[in-house]
Amino acid sequence: MFKKFPNWSDLAGNSRLGQRLVLCFGLLIASLILLGALSLDQLRNLDAAITEIVDQEWAKVELSRLAQSHSNHNNRITMAVFLVKDEQERQALLTERARYSEDVDQLIGQLIVRARTPEERLLLEAVIRRRALYVEGYRAALHKLIDEKQPEVAREIMTHVALPRIVDYHNAWDEYVNYQGQRMDLAQTREAAAAEKIRRTSFLLITLEVLLSVFIAVFVIRTIGRHIQTRKKSELLLVQARGDLKRKVIERTAELTHSNEALLRELRQREEAESRRQVLFDITQGVNTTSHLDELVRFL
């Protein structure tokens, strides 16, 4: 009997090996794409947060520093107004000071629009309030200087009223700038925490990706190993089946040869028997047809 060939279900399963491999590698590629997409999304979020810090917090710091610079320049102009003697030069200084004051008003207005927290609004209100007190003292001294022609009284007002208010005004700006610095530090801390979270998430995803890759590698190796073993077994069975078939053909040929020889012997025996019967029949006929012994002998 022939050896039994592998089951058709096994052969069909082996034929789907390519599909399994494509599925495994497709899953691996899809997971890599997912990992890259998640990382890119987190990086975009981090970039958006950093951009927000630059656009909002740092921009407000720059605006406040510019307002302080204009205010300092105005202070120098104010002191020069009380020192110059030429009226035309004094008017030019006052015009320049008015231009810088208008710039400071615009900068403070922009800061108010950009304010995000109640603390920030309170600090800006303190800046505006102290600036108003300083301007009030400056205008009183300027009135004494220009309208009432009392330079000594004007200088006295500037020294004892306006200058202390200038210090308070700049202290208010310093408090606002310090608050913005704290906001920047807080934002940096928040972004550092976000970066740490991204790092942990990325590490976790990479670990899962490695585990998935190992699982797929083991699955592929085991599947290929089983496929190779099945192929080897099938090839061995096929070789054995071919050997058995060849042996059976040789045996069958020998059996047919033996059967043919037996048949030929039987035919020869039948022919000989038939010849003997024919001779006996002829002799019997000769006996019946001959009348004397000499004729019978000749017949025989």
For each residue, the residues with C-beta under 8 A, 3 or more apart:
1:
2: 241 244 245
3: 237 240 241 244
4: 237
5: 234 237 238 241
6: 10 11 230 233 234 237
7: 10 11
8: 11 12
9: 12 13
10: 6 7 13 14 230
11: 6 7 8 14 15 234
12: 8 9 15 16
13: 9 10 16 17
14: 10 11 17 227 230 231
15: 11 12
16: 12 13 19 20
17: 13 14 20 21 223 224 227
18: 21 22
19: 16 22 23
20: 16 17 23 24 220 223
21: 17 18 24 25 220 223
22: 18 19 25 26
23: 19 20 26 27
24: 20 21 27 28 216 219 220
25: 21 22 28 29 216
26: 22 23 29 30
27: 23 24 30 31 212 216
28: 24 25 31 32 212 213 216
29: 25 26 32 33
30: 26 27 33 34
31: 27 28 34 35 208 209 212
32: 28 29 35 36 209
33: 29 30 36 37
34: 30 31 37 38
35: 31 32 38 39 205 206 209
36: 32 33 39 40
37: 33 34 40 41
38: 34 35 41 42 201 205
39: 35 36 42 43 198 202 205
40: 36 37 43 44
41: 37 38 44 45
42: 38 39 45 46 198 201 202
43: 39 40 46 47 198
44: 40 41 47 48
45: 41 42 48 49 194
46: 42 43 49 50 191 194 195 198
47: 43 44 50 51
48: 44 45 51 52
49: 45 46 52 53 187 190 191 194
50: 46 47 53 54 191
51: 47 48 54 55
52: 48 49 55 56 57
53: 49 50 56 57 58 184 187 188 191
54: 50 51 57 58 59
55: 51 52 58 59
56: 52 53 59 60 114 116
57: 52 53 54 60 61 180 183 184 187
58: 53 54 55 61 62 184
59: 54 55 56 62 63 114
60: 56 57 63 64 111 114 180
61: 57 58 64 65 177 180 181 184
62: 58 59 65 66
63: 59 60 66 67 107 110 111 114
64: 60 61 67 68 107 111 173 176 177 180
65: 61 62 68 69 177
66: 62 63 69 70 107
67: 63 64 70 71 103 104 107 108 111 173
68: 64 65 71 72 170 173 177
69: 65 66 72 73
70: 66 67 73 74 100 101 103 104 107
71: 67 68 74 75 100 104 131 169 170 173
72: 68 69 75 76 170
73: 69 70 76 77 100
74: 70 71 77 78 97 100 101 104
75: 71 72 78 79 166
76: 72 73 79 80
77: 73 74 80 81 93 96 97 100
78: 74 75 81 82 97 138 158 162
79: 75 76 82 83 158
80: 76 77 83 84 93
81: 77 78 84 90 93 94 97 142 145
82: 78 79 141 145 151 154 155 158
83: 79 80
84: 80 81 89 90 93
85:
86: 89 90
87: 90 91
88: 91 92
89: 84 86 92 93
90: 81 84 86 87 93 94 146
91: 87 88 94 95
92: 88 89 95 96
93: 77 80 81 84 89 90 96 97
94: 81 90 91 97 98
95: 91 92 98 99
96: 77 92 93 99 100
97: 74 77 78 81 93 94 100 101
98: 94 95 101 102
99: 95 96 102 103
100: 70 71 73 74 77 96 97 103 104
101: 70 74 97 98 104 105 135
102: 98 99 105 106
103: 67 70 99 100 106 107
104: 67 70 71 74 100 101 107 108 131
105: 101 102 108 109
106: 102 103 109 110
107: 63 64 66 67 70 103 104 110 111
108: 67 104 105 111 112 124 127 128 131
109: 105 106 112 113
110: 63 106 107 113 114
111: 60 63 64 67 107 108 114 115 124
112: 108 109 115 121 124
113: 109 110
114: 56 59 60 63 110 111
115: 111 112 120 121 124
116: 56 120
117: 120 121
118: 121 122
119: 122 123 179
120: 115 116 117 123 124 176 179 183
121: 112 115 117 118 124 125
122: 118 119 125 126
123: 119 120 126 127 172 175 176 179
124: 108 111 112 115 120 121 127 128 176
125: 121 122 128 129
126: 122 123 129 130 172 175 176
127: 108 123 124 130 131 169 172 173 176
128: 108 124 125 131 132
129: 125 126 132 133 172
130: 126 127 133 134 165 168 169 171 172
131: 71 104 108 127 128 134 135 169 172
132: 128 129 135 136
133: 129 130 136 137 165 168 169
134: 130 131 137 138 162 165 166 168 169
135: 101 131 132 138 139
136: 132 133 139 140 165
137: 133 134 140 141 157 158 161 162 165
138: 78 134 135 141 142 158 162
139: 135 136 142 143
140: 136 137 143 144 157 161 162
141: 82 137 138 144 145 154 155 157 158 161 162
142: 81 138 139 145 146 154
143: 139 140 146 147 148 154
144: 140 141 147 148 150 151 153 154 157
145: 81 82 141 142 148 149 150 151 154
146: 90 142 143 149
147: 143 144
148: 143 144 145 153
149: 145 146
150: 144 145 153 154
151: 82 144 145 154 155
152: 155 156
153: 144 148 150 156 157
154: 82 141 142 143 144 145 150 151 157 158
155: 82 141 151 152 158 159
156: 152 153 159 160
157: 137 140 141 144 153 154 160 161 162
158: 78 79 82 137 138 141 154 155 161 162 163
159: 155 156 162 163
160: 156 157 163 164
161: 137 140 141 157 158 164 165
162: 78 134 137 138 140 141 157 158 159 165 166
163: 158 159 160 166 167
164: 160 161 167 168
165: 130 133 134 136 137 161 162 168 169
166: 75 134 162 163 169 170
167: 163 164 170 171
168: 130 133 134 164 165 171 172
169: 71 127 130 131 133 134 165 166 172 173
170: 68 71 72 166 167 173 174
171: 130 167 168 174 175
172: 123 126 127 129 130 131 168 169 175 176
173: 64 67 68 71 127 169 170 176 177
174: 170 171 177 178
175: 123 126 171 172 178 179
176: 64 120 123 124 126 127 172 173 179 180
177: 61 64 65 68 173 174 180 181
178: 174 175 181 182
179: 119 120 123 175 176 182 183
180: 57 60 61 64 176 177 183 184
181: 61 177 178 184 185
182: 178 179 185 186
183: 57 120 179 180 186 187
184: 53 57 58 61 180 181 187 188
185: 181 182 188 189
186: 182 183 189 190
187: 49 53 57 183 184 190 191
188: 53 184 185 191 192
189: 185 186 192 193
190: 49 186 187 193 194
191: 46 49 50 53 187 188 194 195
192: 188 189 195 196
193: 189 190 196 197
194: 45 46 49 190 191 197 198
195: 46 191 192 198 199
196: 192 193 199 200
197: 193 194 200 201
198: 39 42 43 46 194 195 201 202
199: 195 196 202 203
200: 196 197 203 204
201: 38 42 197 198 204 205
202: 39 42 198 199 205 206
203: 199 200 206 207
204: 200 201 207 208
205: 35 38 39 201 202 208 209
206: 35 202 203 209 210
207: 203 204 210 211
208: 31 204 205 211 212
209: 31 32 35 205 206 212 213
210: 206 207 213 214
211: 207 208 214 215
212: 27 28 31 208 209 215 216
213: 28 209 210 216 217
214: 210 211 217 218
215: 211 212 218 219
216: 24 25 27 28 212 213 219 220
217: 213 214 220 221
218: 214 215 221 222
219: 24 215 216 222 223
220: 20 21 24 216 217 223 224
221: 217 218 224 225
222: 218 219 225 226
223: 17 20 21 219 220 226 227
224: 17 220 221 227 228
225: 221 222 228 229
226: 222 223 229 230
227: 14 17 223 224 230 231
228: 224 225 231 232
229: 225 226 232 233
230: 6 10 14 226 227 233 234
231: 14 227 228 234 235
232: 228 229 235 236
233: 6 229 230 236 237
234: 5 6 11 230 231 237 238
235: 231 232 238 239
236: 232 233 239 240
237: 3 4 5 6 233 234 240 241
238: 5 234 235 241 242
239: 235 236 242 243
240: 3 236 237 243 244
241: 2 3 5 237 238 244 245
242: 238 239 245 246
243: 239 240 246 247
244: 2 3 240 241 247 248
245: 2 241 242 248 249
246: 242 243 249 250
247: 243 244 250 251
248: 244 245 251 252
249: 245 246 252 253
250: 246 247 253 254
251: 247 248 254 255
252: 248 249 255 256
253: 249 250 256 257
254: 250 251 257 258
255: 251 252 258 259
256: 252 253 259 260
257: 253 254 260 261
258: 254 255 261 262
259: 255 256 262 263
260: 256 257 263 264
261: 257 258 264 265
262: 258 259 265 266
263: 259 260 266 267
264: 260 261 267 268
265: 261 262 268 269
266: 262 263 269 270
267: 263 264 270 271
268: 264 265 271 272
269: 265 266 272 273
270: 266 267 273 274
271: 267 268 274 275
272: 268 269 275 276
273: 269 270 276 277
274: 270 271 277 278
275: 271 272 278 279
276: 272 273 279 280
277: 273 274 280 281
278: 274 275 281 282
279: 275 276 282 283
280: 276 277 283 284
281: 277 278 284 285
282: 278 279 285 286
283: 279 280 286 287 300
284: 280 281 287 288
285: 281 282 288 289
286: 282 283 289 290 296 299 300
287: 283 284 290 296
288: 284 285
289: 285 286
290: 286 287 295 296 299
291: 295
292: 295 296
293: 296 297
294: 297 298
295: 290 291 292 298 299
296: 286 287 290 292 293 299 300
297: 293 294 300
298: 294 295
299: 286 290 295 296
300: 283 286 296 297
